[in-house]
Amino acid sequence: GRRIAAALVDLVVLIPVLVILLRTLPPVSPTELRRMQPGSDRRLSKVDREDLYLMVHWKFSWLWAYFFFVSAPYLVLTESSRLQGSLGKHLLRMRVTDLGGRRIRLGRATGRYLARYLSGSLWLVGFIMPAFTSEKQALHDILTETRVVVAEKPDET
């Protein structure tokens, strides 16, 4: 539950950056967008339809690239920083550590980020695994020898 809530907080952080990026460098021009709109009385030829499918595929690839180049630095840098996790994890008092409880370095954080794609590509099973593993590790945690722990409360002395 905490991990899902942290991911939602991170989306709230990342979406405005993506929106600004998409407004600055839109993957679909207004002309292309009008061409894709349904409701036109003319039927597309086979060549036009193939061109349209290719354009949609290409533009969708751009959207994934935008997401990758925004989320990768955010997650890699925050998880390997003193925060030991994204802003969502930090707000929910969680930390990403190695198996010894130490802060992870940049290389391991990068591997952890990339391994998330494997967690997601297996019908999201890799993300569901913490509910069923004794150490509450997702697939990308197991592969990179990391874990997400609940941070201890600060001393109130």
N, C-alpha and C positions, 0 to 999 in steps of 0.2 A: 504493500500500500504506500509506504513512504517513497519508494523508488518511483512509482507512477506519479505521485504528487510532485516529486522533484522534477520529473521529466516535463510535467505540465508547466511548472514555473519556468523551466528553461525554454520552453516553447514561447512563453510570454516574453522572454528576453530576446529570443532569436527572431521571432516573426517581424517586429518592427525593422530590424536590420535587413531582413530579406525583402520586405516591402519597399524600403528605400532603394535597395539594389535593383529590384525589379522595375521601379519607376525610372531609375537612371539608365539601366541597360535592359529594356524589355526584351524578352526572348521572342515575342510576337509583335510585329508592327501593327498599327491600326488597320492598314490595308489588308494584311494577312488575316487579321481577326475578322474583318467584314467578309472576307472570302470564305471563312469557316462557318459563318452564321447560317443556320438553317432558315428555311422560309423563302429562299430564292426560287423563283419559278423555273429557272433554267436548270437542266440536269447537267451534272459534271460528266465530262468524257472520261474514258478509262485512264487516259494519260493525266488529266487534271486531278482525278481521284487519287491516283498513285502519287502524284506530286504533293497533294494535300496530306496523305498519310505519311509520306516521308518528312514533310515539314513538321507535322505534329510530333512525330517520333524525335526529330532533331531538337525541337523546342522543349520537349519533355526532358530530353537528356541535358539541356542547358539548365533547366530548373533543378535537376539533381546535382549538377555541378555547382550551382549557386549554393544550394543547401550544404553540400560537402565543404565548400571553401569558407562558409560562415561557421558551421557547427564544429568542424575539425579543430581550428585554432582555439575556439572558445572552450571546448571540452578538454582538449589536450593540455592547454596552458593552465586552466583552472585546476584540473586534477593533479597536475605535477607541481602546482604552486603550494604556498603555505595553507591555502584554503582546503587543499586535498579533496576538492570536489567542485562541481559546478555551483552556481549561485543557488539553484534549487536544492541541491544536497546540503549546502551550507545553511540555508534557512531552515531546513528540516533536521539539522543537527546530525548529518551523516558525513562520513569521510571515506575516501578511497585509499586503501593501504595495500602494501604487499602482504604476503602471508605472515611476516614477522611483525606487522603493525606499523611499519615505517612508511614514510611518504614515498610515493613512486616517482621515478625520474621520467624525464621527457620521452625517452625511447619506449618505455613500458606503457606510458599513457598513450602514445601514438599507436602501439600495437593493440592496446585495449580498445581504442576508438575504431580501428580497422576491423577488429574481431567482432564488433557490434553488428557489422553487416552480415557476418555469418550467423550470428544469433537471430537476426531478423529474417534471413533468407530461408530458414528452416521452419516456415510457417509460424514464426515468432516463438517457437518452442524454447529457444535459447534465452529469451526474456522471461519466460514463465518458470524456468528451472529453479530460481531462488525459493519458490514456494515448496519445492520438493527435495531440496538438498540440505544436508545437515548444516553446512556452513553458509547457507543462504546465498550461494554463488550462482550467477548467471553463466551461460556458456562462455562469454567473453572474459569473465573473471577467472574461470577455470583455466582457459587457454593461456592467459597472461599471468597466472598466479597472483591474482589480486582478490580483494574482497571489499565490500562496502560495509562499514561498521557504524553503529550509532555512537556519536561522540558523547563523551562523558560530560556531565554538567560541570560548569566552572565552580571552583571552590567558593563557598559563600562565607568566608571568614573575614 
